[in-house]
Amino acid sequence: MDVSRINLMHSDGWAVLPPLEPAFDLDAWADQEARLIAERYAAEGERADVRKISRDLRVVAKDSATREPLGAFALYLSGLDTSVAVAEVDAILPDETASEVTPQWMVDHLVSHDFGPPQIEEIALPLGPAVRIRQNIVGEKKHLFGSRPVIRTVAYGVQPEGEKGLITLICSWTDPVLDEPLGGIMDTMAQSLTL
């Protein structure tokens, strides 16, 4: 599967996170992207703290880069100085540890029962047969004292027709008020996946 051809459409509000190569100037990118986000907020009648947004963009980009996705996006809603969700696109290809990678393989390996049973649906996407998994998982502890956050996720694994392996689209967030809207937004993004 030629993963360099993976593409998807996203709505306004998503900042495309860059791949962090050694020569990449993360600070300059974050400052420029923060100014663009602030301009969008202003057009929507909201104020923005460009420095806080820039700082958040750097943190989110560095965190996403640790997972080395093929593509990543952070959602910024008007008036908020931090991202409310991160979406990542990747590919899981067969190798010596998994000779066959299918939507069922994704269910078998990514499902968590941290907070009750996940919602698992077999779906058909234009790119091929897929699975949609909506679940809540325990996040990493951010401070020495205190609880671990609940990370809310929706994940898609689609097997392109005639290809071996999966294209994955995974979105995570923490605010429960975003469950329904992000579910719809991500369903639309998953429909737009192409290879």
C-alpha positions as CSV (number, residue, x, y, z in Angstrom):
1,M,0.0,0.0,0.0
2,D,1.4,3.4,-1.0
3,V,0.7,5.4,2.2
4,S,2.1,8.6,0.6
5,R,-1.2,8.9,-1.2
6,I,-3.4,9.0,1.9
7,N,-5.6,12.1,1.9
8,L,-8.7,13.4,3.7
9,M,-10.8,16.5,3.9
10,H,-11.2,18.5,7.2
11,S,-13.4,21.3,8.2
12,D,-12.3,24.8,9.3
13,G,-10.9,24.9,12.8
14,W,-8.3,22.1,12.4
15,A,-4.6,23.1,12.4
16,V,-2.5,20.7,10.3
17,L,0.4,19.6,12.6
18,P,3.8,19.4,10.9
19,P,6.2,16.5,10.8
20,L,9.0,17.4,13.2
21,E,12.1,16.9,11.2
22,P,15.5,18.1,12.7
23,A,15.7,21.2,10.6
24,F,12.1,22.2,11.1
25,D,11.5,25.5,12.9
26,L,8.7,24.6,15.3
27,D,8.6,28.0,17.0
28,A,8.2,29.9,13.7
29,W,5.5,27.5,12.5
30,A,3.6,27.7,15.8
31,D,3.8,31.6,15.8
32,Q,2.5,31.8,12.3
33,E,-0.2,29.2,12.8
34,A,-1.3,30.9,16.0
35,R,-1.7,34.2,14.1
36,L,-3.9,32.5,11.5
37,I,-6.0,31.0,14.2
38,A,-6.3,34.4,15.9
39,E,-7.4,35.9,12.6
40,R,-10.1,33.3,12.2
41,Y,-11.3,33.9,15.8
42,A,-11.4,37.7,15.1
43,A,-13.6,37.1,12.0
44,E,-15.9,35.1,14.2
45,G,-16.0,37.9,16.8
46,E,-13.8,36.2,19.4
47,R,-10.5,37.3,21.0
48,A,-7.4,35.1,21.1
49,D,-4.2,35.1,23.0
50,V,-1.6,34.4,20.2
51,R,1.2,33.5,22.7
52,K,-1.0,30.9,24.5
53,I,-2.1,29.4,21.2
54,S,1.4,29.3,19.9
55,R,2.6,27.6,23.1
56,D,-0.2,25.1,22.9
57,L,0.5,24.3,19.2
58,R,4.2,23.5,20.1
59,V,3.1,21.2,22.9
60,V,0.5,19.4,20.8
61,A,2.8,19.1,17.8
62,K,5.6,17.6,19.9
63,D,3.2,15.2,21.6
64,S,1.7,14.0,18.3
65,A,5.2,13.6,16.8
66,T,6.0,11.0,19.5
67,R,3.5,8.7,17.8
68,E,4.9,9.4,14.3
69,P,1.5,9.5,12.5
70,L,1.3,10.1,8.7
71,G,-0.8,13.2,9.4
72,A,-2.1,15.0,12.4
73,F,-4.5,17.8,13.2
74,A,-5.5,19.9,16.2
75,L,-8.9,21.4,16.6
76,Y,-9.2,25.0,17.8
77,L,-12.6,26.4,18.6
78,S,-13.2,30.1,18.6
79,G,-12.4,31.8,21.8
80,L,-10.3,29.0,23.3
81,D,-6.5,29.2,23.6
82,T,-5.9,25.5,23.6
83,S,-6.9,22.7,21.2
84,V,-9.9,20.7,22.2
85,A,-9.1,17.6,20.1
86,V,-6.3,15.9,18.1
87,A,-6.9,13.7,15.1
88,E,-4.2,11.5,13.6
89,V,-4.1,9.5,10.4
90,D,-1.8,6.5,10.1
91,A,-1.4,3.1,8.5
92,I,-0.9,-0.3,10.0
93,L,0.7,-2.7,7.6
94,P,1.2,-6.5,7.9
95,D,4.6,-7.5,9.3
96,E,6.2,-10.4,11.2
97,T,4.1,-9.6,14.3
98,A,0.8,-9.5,12.4
99,S,0.5,-11.2,9.1
100,E,-3.0,-10.0,8.5
101,V,-4.2,-6.6,9.5
102,T,-8.0,-6.1,9.1
103,P,-10.8,-4.1,10.8
104,Q,-11.3,-7.1,13.1
105,W,-7.6,-7.1,14.0
106,M,-8.0,-3.4,15.1
107,V,-11.0,-4.4,17.3
108,D,-8.9,-7.3,18.8
109,H,-5.9,-5.1,19.5
110,L,-7.2,-1.5,20.2
111,V,-10.4,-2.0,22.2
112,S,-10.3,-1.0,25.9
113,H,-12.8,-1.7,28.6
114,D,-11.4,1.0,31.0
115,F,-14.8,2.7,31.3
116,G,-17.4,0.2,30.3
117,P,-17.9,-1.5,27.0
118,P,-16.8,0.3,23.8
119,Q,-19.2,1.0,21.0
120,I,-18.0,-1.0,18.0
121,E,-19.6,-0.7,14.6
122,E,-18.7,-2.4,11.3
123,I,-19.2,0.3,8.7
124,A,-18.6,0.8,4.9
125,L,-16.6,3.8,3.9
126,P,-15.9,4.8,0.3
127,L,-12.3,3.6,0.7
128,G,-13.4,0.1,1.9
129,P,-14.8,-2.0,4.8
130,A,-14.1,-0.4,8.1
131,V,-14.7,-0.5,11.9
132,R,-15.6,2.5,14.1
133,I,-14.7,2.3,17.8
134,R,-15.9,4.8,20.3
135,Q,-14.4,4.4,23.7
136,N,-13.1,6.1,26.8
137,I,-9.7,5.2,28.1
138,V,-7.5,6.1,31.1
139,G,-4.9,8.8,30.1
140,E,-1.5,9.5,31.4
141,K,-1.2,11.1,34.8
142,K,-0.2,14.8,34.3
143,H,0.9,15.6,37.8
144,L,2.4,13.6,40.7
145,F,-0.8,14.1,42.7
146,G,-4.3,13.9,41.3
147,S,-6.2,11.5,39.1
148,R,-5.6,10.4,35.6
149,P,-7.8,12.0,32.9
150,V,-10.4,10.2,30.9
151,I,-9.5,10.3,27.3
152,R,-12.5,10.1,24.9
153,T,-11.7,8.6,21.5
154,V,-13.2,7.6,18.2
155,A,-11.1,5.4,16.0
156,Y,-11.7,4.2,12.4
157,G,-9.8,1.4,10.7
158,V,-10.5,1.0,7.0
159,Q,-9.1,-1.6,4.7
160,P,-8.8,-0.1,1.2
161,E,-10.2,-2.4,-1.5
162,G,-7.5,-4.7,-2.8
163,E,-4.9,-3.6,-0.3
164,K,-3.3,-5.3,2.7
165,G,-3.3,-3.3,5.9
166,L,-5.4,-0.5,7.4
167,I,-5.6,3.2,7.2
168,T,-6.5,4.5,10.7
169,L,-8.1,7.8,11.8
170,I,-8.1,8.3,15.5
171,C,-9.4,11.4,17.4
172,S,-9.0,12.1,21.1
173,W,-10.4,14.7,23.4
174,T,-11.2,15.1,27.1
175,D,-14.4,17.3,27.3
176,P,-17.6,15.2,27.4
177,V,-19.6,18.0,25.9
178,L,-17.7,17.4,22.6
179,D,-18.7,13.7,22.3
180,E,-21.6,14.1,19.9
181,P,-20.3,17.0,17.8
182,L,-16.8,15.3,17.4
183,G,-18.4,12.0,16.5
184,G,-20.2,13.7,13.6
185,I,-17.2,15.7,12.5
186,M,-15.0,12.6,12.5
187,D,-17.6,10.5,10.7
188,T,-17.4,13.1,7.9
189,M,-13.6,13.1,7.9
190,A,-13.6,9.3,7.7
191,Q,-15.9,9.3,4.7
192,S,-13.4,11.6,2.9
193,L,-10.4,9.3,3.3
194,T,-8.8,8.5,0.0
195,L,-5.7,6.5,-1.1
